[in-house]
Structure formats: C-alpha cells, structure tokens
Amino acid sequence: MSSTQKPNPPGKPEKKVDPWSITGHLLSGMVLYGGLGWLIDKWAGTSNVFAPLGVIFGLAAGLYLTFRQLSVLERQEREALLRSRRELADQAADAVRDRQQDSHDRQDQHDPHDR
C-alpha cells in the first residue's frame, strides 16, 4: 500500500483495510459459528461434535471475508496506478505535441520562400 492517499473519484468511496476489521472478522466468525455449533450440540444431545466444526467453519468464513476485502483493495490500487500512468502518458503526449507545434510555427516564421 502506498503511504500517500490520492483523492478518490466522486461516487466511488475508497475502501481501506483496517487490522481491527480483520481481527473482528476472524474472531466474530469463530465465536458466532462456534456458539451455533455449541447450541446444536446441546439441542441434539451430542458431546462437542458441532462446536469445533462451527469454530473451524467460522474461521474459514472470517478468512474468506478478509481475502475478499484485500482483493478489493488490491484492485483499487491497481486501477489507481493505471489511472496515474494514463495521466502521465497523456501529459507526455501533450508536451510532445506542443513541442512539434512550436517547432512547426518557428519554421513557418523563418521560411525564406515567403519573402
């Protein structure tokens, strides 16, 4: 990630990854699905079969949400890099066009056939 943040185009809010959100996804998934597994264990009369499965499923769900969030951030950074490259290419093309126009104008001013 870059340390400088550029303003985002209107209508597209920039998403940021917060380490606390990653921790929250992992812990809340484990607690939620582990708790559901524990409730199923109590309801079904089994002894700790669904609680560990729920914790593992919750961890997997938290990891999925984290990777999805990171992929969105990566895509945004890639698009910002492409936009900046296009802007630089456009600026370079404009500079070359201006130089060519200036040199063409100078040649027209000093053309000996016009006299």
C-alpha positions in Angstrom: 0.0 0.0 0.0 1.2 3.5 -0.7 1.6 6.0 2.1 0.1 8.8 0.1 -3.6 8.8 -0.5 -5.0 10.4 -3.6 -8.5 11.8 -3.7 -11.0 9.2 -4.9 -13.2 10.0 -7.9 -16.7 11.1 -6.9 -19.2 8.3 -6.5 -16.5 5.7 -5.6 -15.8 5.5 -1.9 -12.3 4.1 -1.3 -12.2 1.1 0.9 -9.4 0.6 3.4 -8.3 -2.4 5.3 -8.2 -2.0 9.0 -6.3 -4.6 11.0 -9.1 -4.5 13.6 -11.6 -5.4 10.9 -9.5 -8.5 10.0 -9.3 -9.5 13.7 -13.0 -8.8 14.1 -13.9 -11.0 11.1 -11.8 -13.9 12.4 -13.0 -13.7 16.0 -16.6 -13.0 15.4 -16.9 -15.8 12.8 -15.3 -18.3 15.3 -17.5 -17.1 18.2 -20.7 -16.9 16.2 -20.4 -20.3 14.4 -18.8 -21.9 17.4 -21.7 -20.8 19.5 -24.2 -22.1 17.0 -22.3 -25.4 17.0 -22.5 -25.5 20.8 -26.2 -24.8 20.7 -26.7 -27.6 18.2 -24.7 -29.9 20.4 -27.0 -29.0 23.4 -30.1 -29.4 21.3 -29.0 -32.7 19.7 -27.5 -34.1 22.9 -24.1 -34.7 21.3 -20.9 -34.1 23.2 -18.7 -31.4 21.4 -19.2 -32.5 17.8 -20.7 -29.4 16.3 -18.9 -26.7 18.4 -15.4 -27.4 17.0 -16.9 -27.7 13.5 -18.5 -24.4 14.0 -15.3 -22.8 15.2 -13.4 -24.2 12.1 -16.2 -23.0 9.8 -16.3 -19.6 11.4 -12.5 -19.3 11.0 -12.9 -20.2 7.3 -15.7 -17.6 6.8 -13.6 -15.0 8.5 -10.6 -15.8 6.3 -12.8 -15.6 3.2 -14.1 -12.2 4.2 -10.6 -11.0 4.8 -9.3 -12.2 1.5 -12.3 -10.6 -0.3 -11.6 -7.3 1.4 -7.9 -7.4 0.5 -8.7 -8.3 -3.2 -11.0 -5.2 -3.4 -8.1 -3.0 -2.0 -5.7 -4.6 -4.5 -8.0 -3.9 -7.4 -8.4 -0.3 -6.3 -4.7 0.2 -6.0 -4.2 -1.3 -9.5 -6.8 0.9 -11.0 -5.3 4.0 -9.4 -1.9 3.0 -10.8 -3.3 2.6 -14.2 -5.1 6.0 -14.0 -1.8 7.7 -13.0 0.1 6.0 -15.8 -2.6 7.1 -18.3 -2.4 10.7 -17.0 1.4 10.7 -17.3 1.2 9.3 -20.8 -1.4 12.0 -21.8 0.8 14.7 -20.3 3.9 13.4 -22.2 1.9 13.2 -25.5 0.6 16.8 -24.9 4.2 18.0 -24.3 5.4 16.3 -27.5 2.5 17.7 -29.5 3.2 21.2 -28.1 6.9 21.0 -29.0 6.1 19.9 -32.5 3.6 22.7 -32.9 6.2 25.2 -31.6 8.8 24.0 -34.0 6.4 24.0 -36.9 5.4 27.6 -36.0 9.0 28.7 -35.9 9.7 27.1 -39.3 6.8 28.9 -40.8 8.1 32.3 -39.4 11.6 31.8 -40.8 10.7 30.2 -44.2 12.7 32.0 -46.9 10.2 31.2 -49.6 7.6 33.6 -48.1 9.7 36.7 -49.0 
